[in-house]
Amino acid sequence: MAVATILGFGAVALPCAHAQQVAPSRVTPETLQPQAPAAPPQIALPEAVGLSPPPNADKLSVTLGGYDVKGTFPGFEQKTQEILAPLAAGRVTVARIYDIANDLERAYADAGYFLARVLIPPQQLGDGGTVRLTIIDGVISRIDVNEIPERQRDAVMLRLAPLVGRPQLMLSEIERRLLLVSDIPGLQVKSTLSPGEGTGTTLVVLQGTQTYASGTFGVDNRLPSSLGTASLNASASLNSVLGLGEQAYASILTSPEMFPPRLRVLGGGVLLPLGDDGFTVNPEYTNSIARPIAPAGVPATQGDFQRFAVRGTYPMIRGREENLSFQASIEYLTEDLVPIGFATKLYSDGYEAARLRAIYSFSPWKNTPVQLTGVLSQGLSGRDATAAIPLSRLGASPTFTAAYFEGNASFPLPESLLLSLTGRAQSSFGSPLMLSEQFSLDGSNALSAFAQGTFSVDQGTTLRIELARPFALPIFGQSFLMSPYVFGAGGWGELVMPTAVERRDIVGGSFGVGIRSDTGIAGIAGASIGAEFARKISDIPAYRGGYRANLSLNLRF
């Protein structure tokens, strides 16, 4: 283990910045799955027109003896009595009777039953009489998918069929089903709800286009100097080509030196929907190789990292304003460090882990999105350290437990300013972790003034605050969304069982300015550009000060 520590893998107390060495697991994404589009589908809902009173209704009045309501939904009895109470409390105009009936219909809509209708059937009213009202339980009578690409119609109907004829249907369930349709990879959909042919019936009409193949290409300079600083990344996906709502994808990330590369991350996976309610299974394989520039007097090494994961995800809540998803996964991971030209291993990890992940997003106030993420990781089994070949960290075990939390929130301010907060934390419950399970203090949403993989710890926390001023800028006929910002970030981390050349506690920070831009360009689905200039501070001698410029370009096809 002493040799691995001297080489600097996982260590932070390095003599100088150019000697920084990073294990491949520390620069490998958690998943290679393409990000879903952020924009929700367009949903056009019918306007509730309510009942129209007869002519001169405001001049006709009657003293009612009470009211009789048929079709009241279960649990709505008390609310109905409260709204209709004026109908049994003296003389009222006919216009007032219709207004009260419309109030009752709005109450149903506010409770989510937006298809419910309140009718006043034809009747003769006289003093002391009873006014009759009827609650119509509106239903969806038909789904029209004629303007959806033919290959996707079965997948769309599978998700929407449970809505047809369903009694006491709530708006939240309709939104859920339509959003599940929009989750079909590559499908852009617009839905319209319009009155059906019969009383209380509604027709759902869908229009959509399908992108069967999509891809991304990007470049940035987030890597440490030992891996060449710059990296290129590309991905490609086939979207519901079989018409099942599935997605197959592949991804590559590499340093510019490709023969051989300093860093190469390859992998791919398949997203498979099961059933009609949003459950998906995602098997994925990732292979990562790092050949960092070795410090003077130290043999060159190659790090190999592999991960095979099977993830199952279910959206418990799916809505335009609130979402909650749960994910369970089983992963098999290996990581080895080998000195090039020698038939030995400096360390070797191989273990299985189970993870439970929950993601909850909501808006407590208008235009104030909040997202909370929690992950519990449990090592199940694997190889233990031996005298000949240790694990990547002293004292680590394949039966570890770790908990991770992340929170993101944005708050609109006067003068079109936007305040964003990102907090992250991990606990290893007082035990050292293998390199692939450690927590990074650096990153674009944390201490961005440090290169990727600079600070890896067993447990710690970071907080980043940004103040941005987004605006639209027309350039050559294209609208660019520009978002200049200032930021500050701080973090603390702990290595539970440090070696003689490592620090137990690490404190760091960064602050600076930057700008992000995003636009759609002819022939390209989207392009984003980022530039940031940051100052770094730390209590680690090699990183006490300095500056860093981060640049990135990403294209979506």
N, C-alpha and C positions, 0 to 999 in steps of 0.2 A: 504493500500500500504506500510505502514511502516514496517509491519511484513515481507512482501515479500522482502523488501530491506535488512532488518537485516539478513535474511537467505542467502542473497548474490546472488540470481539469477539475472544474468545480471550485477551485480556490479563488480567493479575491485578494489576498495579500501578496500581489505580484510585484516584482521589483520595478517594472516599467510597463508602459502601456503597450508597446509593440510586442511584448512577450505574452500577451493575453491569449490563453488557449480556451476553447469552448467545445464542450461535448456536443455531438450532433443532436441529441435529444433536446438541448436547450435552444436550438434554432429551428426546430421542426414544429409546424402548426399542430394544434390539438386535433384538428380534422381537416380533410382536404375537400369536403363537400362544398359545392358552390353556394354562395349566400343567396337566400331567397330575395326577390324584389321587395323593396320597402313600401312601395305605394300599394294601398289596398284597392280592391276592385271597385268599379263604379256601380252603385246600387241606387236605382231610381225607385222611390216608393210612391204609391198613389196618395194624393191628397184627400184627407177626410173632409167631404163637403157638408156632412150633417143633414139634418132634416130642414126642409123649407116650410114655413107655416103657410096656411091658406091666406087668400086676400082678406084684408081688414081684420086679421087675427088680433091686432093690438086693440081693437075696439070691441071685441067680443069677450065677455068675462063670464065666469061660472063659479059657484061655490061647490067644491067637490067634497064628497064624503070619504074619499080615500083613493087608493090606486091599487092596481093588480099587475104584477110583473111576472112574466113567464120567461124561462130560459136563463135565469141568473146563474152565473158561474159559481161553482163551489168556492167558498171563502170570500165571496164578494157581497154577501148578504148585508153586512153592517154598512159598508160603503154605499150600497144602493139605498138603504134606509136614510142615511144622512143626506144624500143628494136629493131624494124624492120627498123629503119631509115637507117642503113648502106646498106640495100638492094636497096635503090634508090639514092645512093651517089657515083656512080662510078663502076669500075670493081671489081668483087669479084670472089673468087674461089667457086666451088661447095661445097667443104669442109666447107668454111666459111658460106655458106647458111645453112648447117645442124647445125653448131655450134650456129648460131643465133636462129634457130628454137628450139634447146635445151635450150637456154637461156630463151626463152619465156615460155617453159614448166616449168622450174625451178621457174620463176616468179609467175606462177600460184600456184605452190606448196608452195612457201614462203608465199603467201597470204592465204593459207589454203586449196586451191582446189587441193589436192595432187592426186586425181583420174583423173584430166584433162590431156589429151594427145594432143600433137601437131604433126600433120602428114603433110608430103609433098607428095601429091598424084602423081602418074605417070604423067609426062608431058614432052613436048619438050621445051627446053629453047634456045633462041637465043638472039643476041644483040638487045636491045630495047624491049625485051619481058617482060612479067609480070610473076613473080613466084607466084604460088598458094599454100596457106597453109590452113589447116583445123584444127579447135579446136574440139576435141572429148570430150564431157561431160561424163566423166566416171561415172558409176553407180554401186551400189552393186546389183548383180543379184540374189543372194541366200544366205541364212543363213543355215549353216550346224550345227545342234545340236545333231547329232547322238552319240557323245561322252560325252554328258551331262547326268547326271542321269535322268532317264525317268520322275520321278515325278516333276522335276524342268524345264522340257523343255517348258511347256506352259508359265511359268513365265518369262523365258529367251526370248522366242519369242515375248511375249507381249512388252518387252522393246526394242527389236531390229527391230521389223517389220517396224516401220516408216522409217528405213534406206533404205529398198529395193525399188529400182527404183526411188529414190529421186534425182531430178536434182540439179546440182551445189552443191553437198554435200561437206561440209567442214570437215577438220580433227577434229576440236573442237567438232562437233556434233557427229562424230563417237566415239571419246574418251568419251564424255558424256554418250552415250548409253551403251558403254562397261563398264564404271564405275558404272552405275546404275545396271547392271547385277551383278557386283562384290559386290554391296551393299546388295544383297539377303543374309540374315543371314545364315551362315554355308557353303556357296558356295565358293570354291576356283576355279578360272577359268583362263584359258589361251586362248588367241584368236590369230588367224593368218589370215592375209589378203593376199590372193594370186590371181593371174590373173584368170579371169573366162574364159568361153568357147568362148565368142564373143569379138569383138574389143571394148575396153573401159569398159569391165565388170570386176567386182571383186567379189570373193567368200570369205565370212567370215566363218571360221572354228573355232568352239569352243570345248575345252576340259575342263572337270571339275570334281571335286569330291565334295561330300556333307557330312557335319558333322551334323547329325540330332539332336544330343544332346551335349551340352558342359557345362562346369562349371568352377568355380574358388574356391579356398580356400586360406585364408590368415590370418596372425596374425601380430599385431604390438603393440606398447606401446605408442601410441599418446594420450591416454585418460588422464585426470587429476587424481590425486590420490583419489579424492572423488568418482570416478567411477571405481577404481580398476586398473588404468593405462593400463593394457593389454586388447586387444579385439580380438575376433575371428570373421571372416566373411566368408561367403560362398554364392555362387549363382549358379543357374542352369537355363538353357534355352533350349527350344525346337525350332529348327530352320527350318522354312518352311516345317514342317511335312505335312501340307495340300497341299504343292506345290503352295502356293499363294505368297510366299515371306514374310510370316508373321513370327513373333517371339513372343513366350510367355516366360516370365521369372519370377523368384522369387528370393528373396534375404533375408539373415538374417545377422545381426551383433549383437554380444552379448559379455558381459564381461564373464570371466571364471566362476564366481559364477552364476550358471544357475538356482538355486532353492531357492529364486528367484534371477534373475540377477540384478546387479547394473544398467546395461544398456541393452536394447533389442530393436533392430530396425528390423521390419518385413515388407515385402511388396512385391508387384509384379505388373506386367503390361503386356500389349499386344501391339506389334507394327504391325500396319495394313497398307499395301500399298494400295493406291487408284489411279487407272489409270496407265498409262505407263511412266510417266515423273518424278517419284521420290517422289511424295507427299505422306506423311505418317501421320497417326493419332495414337496417343499413350496415351490411358487411363492408369493411374497408381494410386495405393493406397499405402500409407506408414503409418505405426503405430510405434511410438517410445515411450518407457517408460524409465524413469530414476529414480533410487532410490539411490541417493548419500549418502555417509557417512555424517551424520550431525555433525556440529561443537559442541563442548561441551556446554551443556545447551540449545541447540536448538532442538525442536522436529524434528524427521525424516519426510521427505516429499517424495511424489511421483509426478513426472511430467509426464503428458500425452500429446503427440503431435500426431495429425493426419493430413494427407494431401491427398486430392483427386484431381488429376490433369488430364486435357485432353489437349494434346499438338498436334498441327498441324505443320509440318515442310516441307519446300519446298526448294530444292537445285536450286537456281537461276543460279549459275555457278557451273559446275562440271567438273573438269579437273585434269590432273596430276600435273600441276604447279599452278593452281589457283582454289579456291573454295569460293563460297558465298552462305550461307544458311540463310533463315529467318524462325523464329518459333514464333507462337502465341499460348498462352496457357491461360486457365481459371483454377484457383485453388480455392479450398475451404479448409481452414486451421483452426484447433482448437488447443489450448494449454491451459492446466489447471495445477495448482499447488495445491496439497491437502496435508495437514498435516496428516500423517498416524495415524488413530485412532480417528480423529475428523471429524464431519459431516459439514465441511465448505470448502470453496475454498479461497486460498490466492490471486489468480488472475485467470482470465478466459478470453481467447481470442477466438473469432470466427468471421471469415470474409471471403469474397471472393476477389480475386485479379486477374487482367489481366496482362499478361506480353508479351512484344515484345522483341525478341532476334535476333540479327544478328551476324553471325560469318564469318569473311573474312580471308582466308589464302592465301598466295602468296609467291613468292621468288623474291625479287627485284634484287638479284644477285645470281649467281650459288651457290648452297649449303648453302643458307641463308634463311631458312624458317622464315616467320613472320605470326603470327596469332593475329587478333584483334577481341575482343568480346564486344558487347554492349547490355545492358539489361535495358529496361524501365518498371518499375513496378507501377501499379496503383491500389490502393485499391478501391473496388466498393461499398461494404456495409458490415455491421456486427454490432456486439453489441458494445455499448459504455460503458464506465466505469460508475459504480453506487457506491453509498456510501457503499453498502454491499459488492460488489465484484468488485474490480478495474480491469483494464487491466494490462498486464505484465510490462508496463512502464508508469510512470507518464507523462501525457500530450499526450500520443499516441492516434491515431485515426484510425479507420478502413478504412478511405478514404485518405490514405497517397499517396505520390508520391516519388519514389526513382529511381535514375539512377546509373547504375553500368558499369564500363569499365575495361577491362583487355587487356594487350598487352604482347605477348611473342615473342622473337626473339633470334636466334642463329647465331653466326658469326664464321666461321672457321679462325684460326690463324696459323701462322707458327709453325713448330714442332708438328703438329697434335693436337694442343690445340683447345679447343672449348669454346667460350665465350657466355653465355646465360643470357638474361635479362628478368625479369618478373615484370611488373608494374600493380598495381590494385588500383582502387579508387571507392568510392561510395559517392553520395550526397543525402541527405534527404531533400534538399532545406530548411534547417533551422528548421525542425520539428523533434520531437522525434518519434521513430519507436518502434513497438512491437518487442519483443525479436526475433521472427522468421524472421524478416526482417532486422535485424542488420547486420553490416559488421564486419568480423573477421580479426583482425590484425595478429593472429597466423595462422599456417598452413604450410604444407610441401613446398608450393611455396611462403612463406612469412617469418614471424618470427618463424622459426621452432624450436628454442630453448625453446619455451613455449608450454605447453600442449594444446591440442585442446580445444577451448572454453574459454581460459584465458581472452582474450581481445575482447569484443563485443561492438561496438560503433555505433552511428547513421550514422556518416559519417567520412571518413578518407581515407588514402592512404598508400600503401606499395610499396617498391622497393627492389628486390632481384637480386644480381649479382652472377653468378657462373663461375668459370674457371675450366674446366675439361680437362682430357687427356685420351680419350677412346682408348682402345686397346683390341685385341683378345688374350685370354689365353687358350690353349688346356689343359684340365684336364680329365684324364681317357677317352680319345677318344672323348670328347665333347668340343665344342668351346664355351667358356664363354666370353661374351662381358663385359669387366671390364671398369668402368668409375670413377676413383678417382677424387675428386674435392675439391676446397676450395670455400667458399661463404661468403658473407656479406649481411645483410638485415636491413632495417630500416623502421619504420612506425610511422604514427601519426593518432590519432583518437579523435573524439569529441562526448561526450554525450551532446545533445542539452539542456536537462533539468535535470541536475544531482540532486540527493537527497543530504541531508546533509552529508552523509558518502561516497559520490562518488566524483571523480575528473572530471572536465569538459574536460580537455585536457589530453591525454595520449601519451607519446612518448616512444618508445621502439626500441630495436635492437637486432640482434644476428649475430654471426659469428662463423665459425668453419670449420671442414673438414668432408668429408664423402666419401663413395664409393657405387656405384650401379653396379649390375651385372644382366645380362639377358642371358638365354640360352634355348635351346630345349633339353629335356631329354627323353630318350626312354620311351614311354608310357605316356608322358606328353607333351602337346602342347607347354608349355613354363614355365619357372620359373624365378622369379626376386627376388633379395635379396638386401636390402639396410641397410646401417649402417652409422650413423652420430653422431659426437660429437660436441656440440655447446656450446658457452658461451652466456648467456642472460644478457641484460642490460635494465633498465627501470627507469622512474622517479616515479614509484609507489613503496612505501616503501616495500611492501611484495615481490617485484620482482626486486630489484635494482641490483642483481647479482646472480650468480650461474651457474651451468652447467647442461646439459641434454644430455643423450645418446638415440638416436632414432634407433629402430631396426624394420625391416619389412621383411616378407616373403610372396610371393604370387605365387600360382601355378595355371596354366591354363590347363584344361583337354579337 
